[in-house]
Amino acid sequence: MTISGEIDLYTAPRLHSELGAVLADGMPTRVVIDMSGVEFCDSTGMNVLLSCLRRVRERGGELEIASPKPAVRKILQVTGLDSVFTLVDDANRSRPKPAVPQ
């Protein structure tokens, strides 16, 4: 799944709905969210991603965040969520990208 723009209080409900549809469709064991086009993600957006992660893991799957921009990566690092989510450098590859302090 590819998302772009800003994930905030106003757009998070749509993301929640879209992710819910993906998860309802046969419950994939691996969900990759390409965030290369996301400029900003607030706590509401992070909560949506965490909720999705929990649902996927409850069913034995994994959720990966691919190609987060520096601003999003910084939010993940500051909140400690970079150690909760699997971060990958490319949506087509499943190789963790090491966290780089900014």
PyMOL commands that place a pseudoatom at each C-alpha (Angstrom):
pseudoatom trace, name=CA, resn=MET, resi=1, chain=A, elem=C, hetatm=0, pos=[0.000, 0.000, 0.000]
pseudoatom trace, name=CA, resn=THR, resi=2, chain=A, elem=C, hetatm=0, pos=[1.295, 3.444, -0.893]
pseudoatom trace, name=CA, resn=ILE, resi=3, chain=A, elem=C, hetatm=0, pos=[0.268, 6.528, 1.032]
pseudoatom trace, name=CA, resn=SER, resi=4, chain=A, elem=C, hetatm=0, pos=[1.195, 10.155, 0.478]
pseudoatom trace, name=CA, resn=GLY, resi=5, chain=A, elem=C, hetatm=0, pos=[0.605, 13.645, 1.765]
pseudoatom trace, name=CA, resn=GLU, resi=6, chain=A, elem=C, hetatm=0, pos=[-0.015, 14.309, 5.430]
pseudoatom trace, name=CA, resn=ILE, resi=7, chain=A, elem=C, hetatm=0, pos=[-1.404, 11.876, 7.967]
pseudoatom trace, name=CA, resn=ASP, resi=8, chain=A, elem=C, hetatm=0, pos=[-3.103, 13.863, 10.687]
pseudoatom trace, name=CA, resn=LEU, resi=9, chain=A, elem=C, hetatm=0, pos=[-6.338, 14.199, 12.626]
pseudoatom trace, name=CA, resn=TYR, resi=10, chain=A, elem=C, hetatm=0, pos=[-8.259, 14.910, 9.420]
pseudoatom trace, name=CA, resn=THR, resi=11, chain=A, elem=C, hetatm=0, pos=[-6.786, 12.237, 7.141]
pseudoatom trace, name=CA, resn=ALA, resi=12, chain=A, elem=C, hetatm=0, pos=[-6.181, 9.424, 9.645]
pseudoatom trace, name=CA, resn=PRO, resi=13, chain=A, elem=C, hetatm=0, pos=[-9.785, 8.133, 9.505]
pseudoatom trace, name=CA, resn=ARG, resi=14, chain=A, elem=C, hetatm=0, pos=[-9.447, 7.541, 5.760]
pseudoatom trace, name=CA, resn=LEU, resi=15, chain=A, elem=C, hetatm=0, pos=[-6.132, 5.736, 6.287]
pseudoatom trace, name=CA, resn=HIS, resi=16, chain=A, elem=C, hetatm=0, pos=[-7.749, 3.626, 9.011]
pseudoatom trace, name=CA, resn=SER, resi=17, chain=A, elem=C, hetatm=0, pos=[-10.545, 2.700, 6.629]
pseudoatom trace, name=CA, resn=GLU, resi=18, chain=A, elem=C, hetatm=0, pos=[-8.175, 1.872, 3.757]
pseudoatom trace, name=CA, resn=LEU, resi=19, chain=A, elem=C, hetatm=0, pos=[-5.938, -0.253, 5.979]
pseudoatom trace, name=CA, resn=GLY, resi=20, chain=A, elem=C, hetatm=0, pos=[-9.010, -2.004, 7.354]
pseudoatom trace, name=CA, resn=ALA, resi=21, chain=A, elem=C, hetatm=0, pos=[-10.033, -2.906, 3.818]
pseudoatom trace, name=CA, resn=VAL, resi=22, chain=A, elem=C, hetatm=0, pos=[-6.574, -4.308, 3.072]
pseudoatom trace, name=CA, resn=LEU, resi=23, chain=A, elem=C, hetatm=0, pos=[-6.617, -6.364, 6.255]
pseudoatom trace, name=CA, resn=ALA, resi=24, chain=A, elem=C, hetatm=0, pos=[-10.131, -7.644, 5.628]
pseudoatom trace, name=CA, resn=ASP, resi=25, chain=A, elem=C, hetatm=0, pos=[-9.126, -8.867, 2.184]
pseudoatom trace, name=CA, resn=GLY, resi=26, chain=A, elem=C, hetatm=0, pos=[-7.766, -12.298, 3.092]
pseudoatom trace, name=CA, resn=MET, resi=27, chain=A, elem=C, hetatm=0, pos=[-5.578, -10.938, 5.916]
pseudoatom trace, name=CA, resn=PRO, resi=28, chain=A, elem=C, hetatm=0, pos=[-2.141, -10.797, 4.314]
pseudoatom trace, name=CA, resn=THR, resi=29, chain=A, elem=C, hetatm=0, pos=[0.789, -12.034, 6.391]
pseudoatom trace, name=CA, resn=ARG, resi=30, chain=A, elem=C, hetatm=0, pos=[2.977, -9.175, 5.189]
pseudoatom trace, name=CA, resn=VAL, resi=31, chain=A, elem=C, hetatm=0, pos=[1.759, -5.624, 4.803]
pseudoatom trace, name=CA, resn=VAL, resi=32, chain=A, elem=C, hetatm=0, pos=[4.174, -3.058, 3.364]
pseudoatom trace, name=CA, resn=ILE, resi=33, chain=A, elem=C, hetatm=0, pos=[3.217, 0.588, 3.666]
pseudoatom trace, name=CA, resn=ASP, resi=34, chain=A, elem=C, hetatm=0, pos=[5.243, 2.750, 1.291]
pseudoatom trace, name=CA, resn=MET, resi=35, chain=A, elem=C, hetatm=0, pos=[5.518, 6.099, 3.062]
pseudoatom trace, name=CA, resn=SER, resi=36, chain=A, elem=C, hetatm=0, pos=[7.968, 7.702, 0.628]
pseudoatom trace, name=CA, resn=GLY, resi=37, chain=A, elem=C, hetatm=0, pos=[5.315, 10.281, -0.259]
pseudoatom trace, name=CA, resn=VAL, resi=38, chain=A, elem=C, hetatm=0, pos=[4.321, 11.151, 3.311]
pseudoatom trace, name=CA, resn=GLU, resi=39, chain=A, elem=C, hetatm=0, pos=[5.519, 14.595, 4.356]
pseudoatom trace, name=CA, resn=PHE, resi=40, chain=A, elem=C, hetatm=0, pos=[4.086, 14.569, 7.887]
pseudoatom trace, name=CA, resn=CYS, resi=41, chain=A, elem=C, hetatm=0, pos=[2.503, 12.093, 10.292]
pseudoatom trace, name=CA, resn=ASP, resi=42, chain=A, elem=C, hetatm=0, pos=[1.132, 13.138, 13.674]
pseudoatom trace, name=CA, resn=SER, resi=43, chain=A, elem=C, hetatm=0, pos=[0.224, 10.997, 16.679]
pseudoatom trace, name=CA, resn=THR, resi=44, chain=A, elem=C, hetatm=0, pos=[-3.196, 10.219, 15.231]
pseudoatom trace, name=CA, resn=GLY, resi=45, chain=A, elem=C, hetatm=0, pos=[-1.560, 8.720, 12.155]
pseudoatom trace, name=CA, resn=MET, resi=46, chain=A, elem=C, hetatm=0, pos=[0.937, 6.787, 14.268]
pseudoatom trace, name=CA, resn=ASN, resi=47, chain=A, elem=C, hetatm=0, pos=[-1.937, 5.353, 16.291]
pseudoatom trace, name=CA, resn=VAL, resi=48, chain=A, elem=C, hetatm=0, pos=[-3.610, 4.145, 13.100]
pseudoatom trace, name=CA, resn=LEU, resi=49, chain=A, elem=C, hetatm=0, pos=[-0.371, 2.436, 12.048]
pseudoatom trace, name=CA, resn=LEU, resi=50, chain=A, elem=C, hetatm=0, pos=[0.038, 0.889, 15.503]
pseudoatom trace, name=CA, resn=SER, resi=51, chain=A, elem=C, hetatm=0, pos=[-3.520, -0.418, 15.422]
pseudoatom trace, name=CA, resn=CYS, resi=52, chain=A, elem=C, hetatm=0, pos=[-2.880, -1.990, 12.045]
pseudoatom trace, name=CA, resn=LEU, resi=53, chain=A, elem=C, hetatm=0, pos=[0.398, -3.482, 13.271]
pseudoatom trace, name=CA, resn=ARG, resi=54, chain=A, elem=C, hetatm=0, pos=[-1.382, -5.063, 16.233]
pseudoatom trace, name=CA, resn=ARG, resi=55, chain=A, elem=C, hetatm=0, pos=[-4.073, -6.586, 14.000]
pseudoatom trace, name=CA, resn=VAL, resi=56, chain=A, elem=C, hetatm=0, pos=[-1.508, -8.008, 11.586]
pseudoatom trace, name=CA, resn=ARG, resi=57, chain=A, elem=C, hetatm=0, pos=[0.684, -9.439, 14.371]
pseudoatom trace, name=CA, resn=GLU, resi=58, chain=A, elem=C, hetatm=0, pos=[-2.308, -11.027, 16.102]
pseudoatom trace, name=CA, resn=ARG, resi=59, chain=A, elem=C, hetatm=0, pos=[-2.671, -13.122, 12.969]
pseudoatom trace, name=CA, resn=GLY, resi=60, chain=A, elem=C, hetatm=0, pos=[1.011, -13.991, 12.733]
pseudoatom trace, name=CA, resn=GLY, resi=61, chain=A, elem=C, hetatm=0, pos=[1.918, -11.385, 10.134]
pseudoatom trace, name=CA, resn=GLU, resi=62, chain=A, elem=C, hetatm=0, pos=[4.187, -8.391, 9.927]
pseudoatom trace, name=CA, resn=LEU, resi=63, chain=A, elem=C, hetatm=0, pos=[3.758, -4.760, 8.938]
pseudoatom trace, name=CA, resn=GLU, resi=64, chain=A, elem=C, hetatm=0, pos=[6.660, -2.910, 7.369]
pseudoatom trace, name=CA, resn=ILE, resi=65, chain=A, elem=C, hetatm=0, pos=[7.077, 0.796, 6.798]
pseudoatom trace, name=CA, resn=ALA, resi=66, chain=A, elem=C, hetatm=0, pos=[9.018, 1.459, 3.621]
pseudoatom trace, name=CA, resn=SER, resi=67, chain=A, elem=C, hetatm=0, pos=[11.011, 4.526, 2.660]
pseudoatom trace, name=CA, resn=PRO, resi=68, chain=A, elem=C, hetatm=0, pos=[9.888, 7.018, 5.285]
pseudoatom trace, name=CA, resn=LYS, resi=69, chain=A, elem=C, hetatm=0, pos=[11.095, 10.553, 4.596]
pseudoatom trace, name=CA, resn=PRO, resi=70, chain=A, elem=C, hetatm=0, pos=[13.467, 12.112, 7.144]
pseudoatom trace, name=CA, resn=ALA, resi=71, chain=A, elem=C, hetatm=0, pos=[10.678, 14.016, 8.939]
pseudoatom trace, name=CA, resn=VAL, resi=72, chain=A, elem=C, hetatm=0, pos=[8.611, 10.843, 9.404]
pseudoatom trace, name=CA, resn=ARG, resi=73, chain=A, elem=C, hetatm=0, pos=[11.678, 8.807, 10.365]
pseudoatom trace, name=CA, resn=LYS, resi=74, chain=A, elem=C, hetatm=0, pos=[12.507, 11.433, 13.003]
pseudoatom trace, name=CA, resn=ILE, resi=75, chain=A, elem=C, hetatm=0, pos=[9.008, 11.109, 14.504]
pseudoatom trace, name=CA, resn=LEU, resi=76, chain=A, elem=C, hetatm=0, pos=[9.450, 7.329, 14.593]
pseudoatom trace, name=CA, resn=GLN, resi=77, chain=A, elem=C, hetatm=0, pos=[12.818, 7.731, 16.319]
pseudoatom trace, name=CA, resn=VAL, resi=78, chain=A, elem=C, hetatm=0, pos=[11.697, 10.328, 18.866]
pseudoatom trace, name=CA, resn=THR, resi=79, chain=A, elem=C, hetatm=0, pos=[8.706, 8.212, 19.869]
pseudoatom trace, name=CA, resn=GLY, resi=80, chain=A, elem=C, hetatm=0, pos=[10.687, 4.970, 19.911]
pseudoatom trace, name=CA, resn=LEU, resi=81, chain=A, elem=C, hetatm=0, pos=[8.421, 3.501, 17.254]
pseudoatom trace, name=CA, resn=ASP, resi=82, chain=A, elem=C, hetatm=0, pos=[11.412, 2.831, 15.001]
pseudoatom trace, name=CA, resn=SER, resi=83, chain=A, elem=C, hetatm=0, pos=[12.054, -0.182, 17.248]
pseudoatom trace, name=CA, resn=VAL, resi=84, chain=A, elem=C, hetatm=0, pos=[8.401, -1.285, 17.091]
pseudoatom trace, name=CA, resn=PHE, resi=85, chain=A, elem=C, hetatm=0, pos=[7.898, -1.155, 13.332]
pseudoatom trace, name=CA, resn=THR, resi=86, chain=A, elem=C, hetatm=0, pos=[10.041, -2.898, 10.769]
pseudoatom trace, name=CA, resn=LEU, resi=87, chain=A, elem=C, hetatm=0, pos=[11.513, -0.135, 8.605]
pseudoatom trace, name=CA, resn=VAL, resi=88, chain=A, elem=C, hetatm=0, pos=[12.706, -0.987, 5.114]
pseudoatom trace, name=CA, resn=ASP, resi=89, chain=A, elem=C, hetatm=0, pos=[14.520, 1.174, 2.625]
pseudoatom trace, name=CA, resn=ASP, resi=90, chain=A, elem=C, hetatm=0, pos=[12.440, 0.074, -0.372]
pseudoatom trace, name=CA, resn=ALA, resi=91, chain=A, elem=C, hetatm=0, pos=[8.849, -1.154, -0.630]
pseudoatom trace, name=CA, resn=ASN, resi=92, chain=A, elem=C, hetatm=0, pos=[9.996, -3.994, -2.881]
pseudoatom trace, name=CA, resn=ARG, resi=93, chain=A, elem=C, hetatm=0, pos=[12.685, -5.297, -0.557]
pseudoatom trace, name=CA, resn=SER, resi=94, chain=A, elem=C, hetatm=0, pos=[12.295, -6.561, 2.962]
pseudoatom trace, name=CA, resn=ARG, resi=95, chain=A, elem=C, hetatm=0, pos=[15.621, -5.582, 4.422]
pseudoatom trace, name=CA, resn=PRO, resi=96, chain=A, elem=C, hetatm=0, pos=[15.598, -3.447, 7.549]
pseudoatom trace, name=CA, resn=LYS, resi=97, chain=A, elem=C, hetatm=0, pos=[17.225, -0.063, 7.233]
pseudoatom trace, name=CA, resn=PRO, resi=98, chain=A, elem=C, hetatm=0, pos=[19.238, 0.889, 10.295]
pseudoatom trace, name=CA, resn=ALA, resi=99, chain=A, elem=C, hetatm=0, pos=[17.993, 3.864, 12.248]
pseudoatom trace, name=CA, resn=VAL, resi=100, chain=A, elem=C, hetatm=0, pos=[20.260, 6.888, 11.856]
pseudoatom trace, name=CA, resn=PRO, resi=101, chain=A, elem=C, hetatm=0, pos=[20.076, 9.495, 14.606]
pseudoatom trace, name=CA, resn=GLN, resi=102, chain=A, elem=C, hetatm=0, pos=[19.394, 12.969, 13.228]
for i in range(1, 102): cmd.bond("trace and resi %d" % i, "trace and resi %d" % (i + 1))
show_as sticks, trace
zoom trace
